[in-house]
Amino acid sequence: MSDVWNTYRTRFLVKAKQLTEPMTCTDVLGREQHGQRGDYIVESAHGLRIAPREVFEDVYVLFREEEAVLPGKLSAGPEAESLTI
């Protein structure tokens, strides 16, 4: 498994790695999680869990830094300066 964590998004951001070999771990609730090659280990605010590849790739989209536009960070064009509230 790679040492690099990628960031993915749905409604929430998570970090995940795709498994290159079978893996077993215990989640924060003490449940044993099993994953096969191709599945994903997912790190979220709720700890680590393993998601089947089919489910993960259907739900999550890779987050790219250029998508991160923060509120109030509009371009400094004339339109932004002439906005009156």
N, CA, C and O of each residue as an XYZ file, in Angstrom:
340
protein
N       0.845     -1.168      0.000
C       0.000      0.000      0.000
C       0.891      1.231      0.000
O       1.935      1.262      0.651
N       0.470      2.221     -0.724
C       1.205      3.477     -0.814
C       1.186      4.211      0.519
O       0.272      4.020      1.321
N       2.186      5.049      0.760
C       2.222      5.883      1.956
C       1.432      7.173      1.762
O       1.254      7.936      2.711
N       0.958      7.423      0.547
C       0.277      8.669      0.216
C      -1.224      8.540      0.453
O      -1.872      7.625     -0.055
N      -1.763      9.476      1.234
C      -3.203      9.544      1.441
C      -3.762     10.566      0.462
O      -3.266     11.691      0.403
N      -4.793     10.197     -0.313
C      -5.491     11.130     -1.185
C      -6.721     11.630     -0.452
O      -7.234     10.955      0.441
N      -7.198     12.810     -0.823
C      -8.399     13.365     -0.217
C      -9.553     13.203     -1.195
O      -9.423     13.510     -2.380
N     -10.692     12.712     -0.685
C     -11.886     12.495     -1.486
C     -13.034     13.250     -0.847
O     -12.985     13.595      0.334
N     -14.087     13.509     -1.648
C     -15.209     14.246     -1.102
C     -16.539     13.602     -1.486
O     -16.667     12.996     -2.550
N     -17.488     13.738     -0.634
C     -18.919     13.548     -0.883
C     -19.498     14.787     -0.234
O     -19.231     15.900     -0.688
N     -20.273     14.625      0.802
C     -20.674     15.791      1.602
C     -19.559     16.167      2.552
O     -19.483     17.311      3.000
N     -18.692     15.220      2.864
C     -17.602     15.421      3.801
C     -16.291     15.023      3.143
O     -16.286     14.234      2.198
N     -15.187     15.557      3.630
C     -13.879     15.159      3.131
C     -13.357     13.992      3.948
O     -13.489     13.965      5.172
N     -12.762     13.028      3.260
C     -12.111     11.896      3.912
C     -10.762     11.708      3.239
O     -10.535     12.206      2.137
N      -9.875     10.994      3.901
C      -8.613     10.595      3.294
C      -8.695      9.098      3.074
O      -9.279      8.381      3.887
N      -8.115      8.619      1.985
C      -8.213      7.198      1.683
C      -7.000      6.719      0.900
O      -6.332      7.483      0.203
N      -6.744      5.427      1.042
C      -5.701      4.736      0.274
C      -6.321      3.467     -0.282
O      -7.118      2.808      0.385
N      -5.949      3.133     -1.509
C      -6.418      1.879     -2.080
C      -5.487      0.755     -1.642
O      -4.265      0.884     -1.706
N      -6.084     -0.351     -1.197
C      -5.292     -1.481     -0.719
C      -4.638     -2.227     -1.871
O      -5.260     -2.442     -2.912
N      -3.388     -2.619     -1.686
C      -2.669     -3.400     -2.686
C      -2.573     -4.866     -2.264
O      -2.077     -5.711     -3.009
N      -3.063     -5.151     -1.045
C      -3.086     -6.521     -0.534
C      -4.188     -6.608      0.521
O      -4.613     -5.575      1.037
N      -4.663     -7.805      0.854
C      -5.706     -7.935      1.878
C      -5.258     -7.317      3.197
O      -4.073     -7.327      3.530
N      -6.223     -6.780      3.944
C      -5.901     -6.107      5.205
C      -7.045     -6.311      6.183
O      -8.211     -6.378      5.794
N      -6.695     -6.409      7.452
C      -7.674     -6.478      8.540
C      -7.277     -5.445      9.584
O      -6.103     -5.315      9.929
N      -8.273     -4.709     10.087
C      -8.031     -3.741     11.158
C      -9.264     -3.686     12.044
O     -10.308     -4.241     11.702
N      -9.145     -3.024     13.167
C     -10.259     -2.856     14.095
C     -10.670     -1.398     14.106
O      -9.829     -0.515     14.272
N     -11.991     -1.130     13.925
C     -12.456      0.257     13.903
C     -12.620      0.785     15.336
O     -12.386      0.061     16.303
N     -13.027      2.055     15.458
C     -13.112      2.690     16.768
C     -14.183      2.076     17.663
O     -14.162      2.274     18.878
N     -15.119      1.332     17.073
C     -16.152      0.660     17.852
C     -15.765     -0.774     18.213
O     -16.553     -1.517     18.798
N     -14.523     -1.151     17.850
C     -14.042     -2.486     18.170
C     -14.440     -3.560     17.168
O     -14.232     -4.747     17.419
N     -15.008     -3.159     16.037
C     -15.411     -4.126     15.011
C     -14.232     -4.426     14.101
O     -13.475     -3.526     13.740
N     -14.081     -5.668     13.738
C     -13.010     -6.059     12.833
C     -13.426     -5.737     11.399
O     -14.504     -6.129     10.953
N     -12.575     -5.030     10.697
C     -12.814     -4.647      9.304
C     -11.885     -5.469      8.412
O     -10.702     -5.625      8.714
N     -12.424     -5.988      7.321
C     -11.634     -6.785      6.375
C     -11.710     -6.136      4.999
O     -12.779     -5.709      4.563
N     -10.578     -6.066      4.323
C     -10.544     -5.529      2.976
C      -9.683     -6.385      2.075
O      -8.731     -7.026      2.519
N     -10.034     -6.385      0.807
C      -9.286     -7.119     -0.209
C      -8.526     -6.133     -1.090
O      -8.764     -4.927     -1.035
N      -7.626     -6.648     -1.886
C      -6.888     -5.811     -2.836
C      -7.898     -5.037     -3.684
O      -8.844     -5.612     -4.223
N      -7.684     -3.725     -3.795
C      -8.594     -2.874     -4.565
C      -9.586     -2.122     -3.695
O     -10.098     -1.084     -4.115
N      -9.875     -2.614     -2.492
C     -10.739     -1.894     -1.559
C      -9.982     -0.674     -1.034
O      -8.803     -0.493     -1.337
N     -10.654      0.149     -0.259
C     -10.045      1.374      0.261
C     -10.074      1.387      1.785
O     -11.059      0.982      2.403
N      -8.981      1.858      2.382
C      -8.990      2.164      3.813
C      -9.268      3.661      3.890
O      -8.584      4.470      3.263
N     -10.293      4.013      4.676
C     -10.805      5.378      4.715
C     -10.607      5.953      6.111
O     -10.975      5.334      7.109
N     -10.017      7.149      6.169
C      -9.840      7.864      7.432
C     -10.799      9.052      7.450
O     -10.746      9.916      6.576
N     -11.670      9.085      8.446
C     -12.616     10.194      8.572
C     -12.616     10.663     10.022
O     -11.806     10.209     10.830
N     -13.515     11.558     10.337
C     -13.636     12.039     11.716
C     -14.038     10.908     12.656
O     -13.872     11.021     13.870
N     -14.563      9.822     12.104
C     -15.012      8.676     12.897
C     -13.966      7.568     12.954
O     -14.286      6.451     13.361
N     -12.739      7.843     12.561
C     -11.671      6.845     12.611
C     -11.463      6.144     11.279
O     -11.870      6.638     10.228
N     -10.818      4.978     11.343
C     -10.509      4.199     10.142
C     -11.584      3.152      9.887
O     -12.148      2.578     10.819
N     -11.857      2.914      8.609
C     -12.735      1.819      8.209
C     -12.320      1.367      6.824
O     -11.583      2.071      6.133
N     -12.782      0.213      6.419
C     -12.482     -0.291      5.085
C     -13.766     -0.269      4.272
O     -14.807     -0.749      4.720
N     -13.681      0.295      3.067
C     -14.837      0.380      2.176
C     -14.586     -0.482      0.939
O     -13.506     -0.416      0.353
N     -15.565     -1.285      0.538
C     -15.417     -2.068     -0.689
C     -15.199     -1.129     -1.883
O     -15.770     -0.040     -1.939
N     -14.378     -1.560     -2.819
C     -14.034     -0.732     -3.980
C     -15.276     -0.239     -4.724
O     -15.362      0.938     -5.074
N     -16.231     -1.127     -4.964
C     -17.428     -0.760     -5.743
C     -18.211      0.361     -5.051
O     -18.686      1.287     -5.710
N     -18.342      0.278     -3.750
C     -19.077      1.298     -3.001
C     -18.277      2.598     -2.965
O     -18.817      3.666     -3.251
N     -17.007      2.514     -2.620
C     -16.175      3.710     -2.505
C     -16.146      4.483     -3.813
O     -16.364      5.695     -3.813
N     -15.879      3.806     -4.934
C     -15.747      4.496     -6.215
C     -17.079      5.019     -6.740
O     -17.100      5.900     -7.600
N     -18.199      4.485     -6.232
C     -19.507      4.992     -6.612
C     -19.869      6.242     -5.813
O     -20.593      7.105     -6.310
N     -19.374      6.347     -4.584
C     -19.756      7.425     -3.672
C     -18.777      8.592     -3.674
O     -19.206      9.746     -3.649
N     -17.480      8.325     -3.703
C     -16.467      9.361     -3.518
C     -15.881      9.852     -4.826
O     -15.781      9.106     -5.800
N     -15.494     11.124     -4.833
C     -14.848     11.766     -5.968
C     -13.521     12.323     -5.459
O     -13.474     12.946     -4.398
N     -12.443     12.102     -6.213
C     -11.137     12.622     -5.805
C     -11.190     14.141     -5.727
O     -11.621     14.803     -6.671
N     -10.755     14.684     -4.611
C     -10.741     16.124     -4.360
C      -9.455     16.701     -4.911
O      -8.366     16.224     -4.592
N      -9.576     17.718     -5.730
C      -8.411     18.385     -6.299
C      -8.299     19.772     -5.665
O      -9.301     20.458     -5.467
N      -7.072     20.170     -5.353
C      -6.835     21.449     -4.666
C      -7.472     22.623     -5.393
O      -7.962     23.550     -4.747
N      -7.477     22.605     -6.735
C      -8.022     23.751     -7.476
C      -9.538     23.867     -7.312
O     -10.108     24.899     -7.669
N     -10.208     22.838     -6.782
C     -11.639     22.910     -6.530
C     -11.946     23.655     -5.241
O     -13.096     24.019     -4.997
N     -10.946     23.885     -4.422
C     -11.150     24.489     -3.099
C     -11.220     26.001     -3.221
O     -10.206     26.686     -3.085
N     -12.401     26.520     -3.475
C     -12.607     27.961     -3.530
C     -13.339     28.341     -2.263
O     -14.476     27.924     -2.045
N     -12.693     29.126     -1.433
C     -13.282     29.514     -0.163
C     -14.233     30.686     -0.345
O     -13.996     31.541     -1.199
N     -15.302     30.743      0.438
C     -16.215     31.890      0.368
C     -15.461     33.189      0.622
O     -14.600     33.258      1.499
N     -15.794     34.221     -0.156
C     -15.145     35.506      0.022
C     -13.837     35.621     -0.744
O     -13.197     36.672     -0.708
N     -13.431     34.579     -1.429
C     -12.173     34.605     -2.182
C     -12.473     34.721     -3.679
O     -11.965     33.936     -4.480
N     -13.291     35.691     -4.047
C     -13.620     35.921     -5.444
C     -12.454     36.574     -6.150
O     -11.583     37.163     -5.510
N     -12.436     36.473     -7.466
C     -11.371     37.135     -8.212
C     -11.481     38.641     -8.007
O     -12.571     39.165     -7.778
N     -10.382     39.311     -8.087
C     -10.356     40.749     -7.825
C     -10.667     41.550     -9.080
O     -10.010     42.556     -9.350
N     -11.648     41.124     -9.841
C     -12.058     41.838    -11.048
C     -12.986     42.974    -10.697
O     -13.363     43.122     -9.535
N     -13.370     43.792    -11.686
C     -14.238     44.945    -11.439
C     -15.603     44.532    -10.895
O     -16.208     45.280    -10.127
N     -16.103     43.347    -11.281
C     -17.394     42.895    -10.805
C     -17.383     42.727     -9.284
O     -18.345     43.102     -8.614
N     -16.304     42.167     -8.737
C     -16.219     41.928     -7.303
C     -16.169     43.240     -6.527
O     -16.718     43.318     -5.429
N     -15.532     44.257     -7.063
C     -15.396     45.529     -6.371
C     -16.679     46.336     -6.413
O     -16.918     47.152     -5.522
N     -17.518     46.130     -7.432
C     -18.720     46.948     -7.573
C     -19.928     46.319     -6.891
O     -21.028     46.864     -6.986
N     -19.765     45.216     -6.225
C     -20.873     44.549     -5.564
C     -21.300     45.351     -4.337
O     -20.483     45.653     -3.467
N     -22.583     45.692     -4.276
C     -23.134     46.437     -3.144
C     -24.207     45.602     -2.477
O     -25.064     45.019     -3.142
N     -24.152     45.548     -1.148
C     -25.156     44.762     -0.411
C     -26.023     45.700      0.394
O     -26.934     45.254      1.091
